[in-house]
Amino acid sequence: MALGKKTWKERWFVLKDAKLEMRDNPGSQKKETLEMVNIAHVEKEEAGDGCKFSIMSKSKSYFFFTTRSSRDCSEWKDSIEMAKSNVTKANFSSKGNAHMLF
């Protein structure tokens, strides 16, 4: 019994095309998608084993992740931040934004 808390369930994630896709297992169809443009920030938990990180969306929703190693955690966090950064850069350099004045 989880006493009001959801229990952890193993899921697989794929980061592609500026989206983080959740799947039940490696070969299954995506169940949910989080687009990089909707991510406010990614934070690694420094306490304990260092294998946890969270994503906060712009709508203030939190998503919590646990990886199998600290190295995996760092790689996921860095990859998500890079994908988010690339989307932001692409939006500012697109043809439609070429004539913006600051």
N, C-alpha and C positions, 0 to 999 in steps of 0.2 A: 504494500500500500504506500502511496506517495504522499499522503497527508496534504492534499491541496497543491502539490507540485507535480508537474509533468516529469515522467521518468525519461532518462536519456535513451535514445534509440539510434542505432548506428545508421548513418546515411552516407551517400557518396555525393560529391560535388564536382562540377565541371565549370571551369572558368573559360569562357570563350565568347567572342563577339560582344565584348563589353557587358556580359551578363554572367551571373553566378547561378548555375542551375542545380537544383537539388533532385536527387534520384534515390529510389529505394535500394538499388544495387547497381553495379557497374554497367550492365547492359540494358537497363530499363529506360523507359521514356522519362523525360523530365516531369517532376511533380509541381515544382514551384520555381520561379525565376526572380532574382533580384538584379535590377539593372544598376550599373555603376553610377549613372547620373543621380540615382536616388540614395547613394551612400553619403552620409555626412562625415563619418570617420571610422577608423579601424583601430582597435586598441588591444595590445597584448597584455595579459595578466602576468605580472612579474612575480607574484607570490607562488609558493608551492613548486610544482614541477615545471612551470613555464610552458605548459602545453595547452594553454587556453587563450582564446582571443574572442573579442566581440565586435560586432558591426552595429553602428547606430545609423538608422536611416534618417533622411531629412524630415520624415514624419514622426521622429522620436521613437520609433520601434527599435527594439534591441534583438539581436540574434547572437546566440552564444555557441561557440564551437570548441571542441576538444580534439586535439590531434594525438597521434601515437608517440610523437617525440617533440622536443623543443625545436629541433631543426625543421621539422615539418611545419610547426607553428609559425616560425619566422618566415619560411618560404611562402606559405599561404598569405600571411599578413602583407609581406612585401609585394607579392604578385597582385593582390587585390588593390593595394595602394597604387601600384604602377598602372594597372588597368584603369583605375579611377582617374589618375592624372592624365593618361593618354586621351581619355574621353573628353576631359575638360579642355585640354590643348586643342583637340580636333574641333570642338565647338567654337573656340575663339578664332581658329584659323580657317574656318569654312568660308566658302565664297559669299554666303549670305551675311557674314559678319565682317567682311573685308572693309567696309566703309564706316565702321563705328568710330566715333570720336570720344576721347576720354579727357 
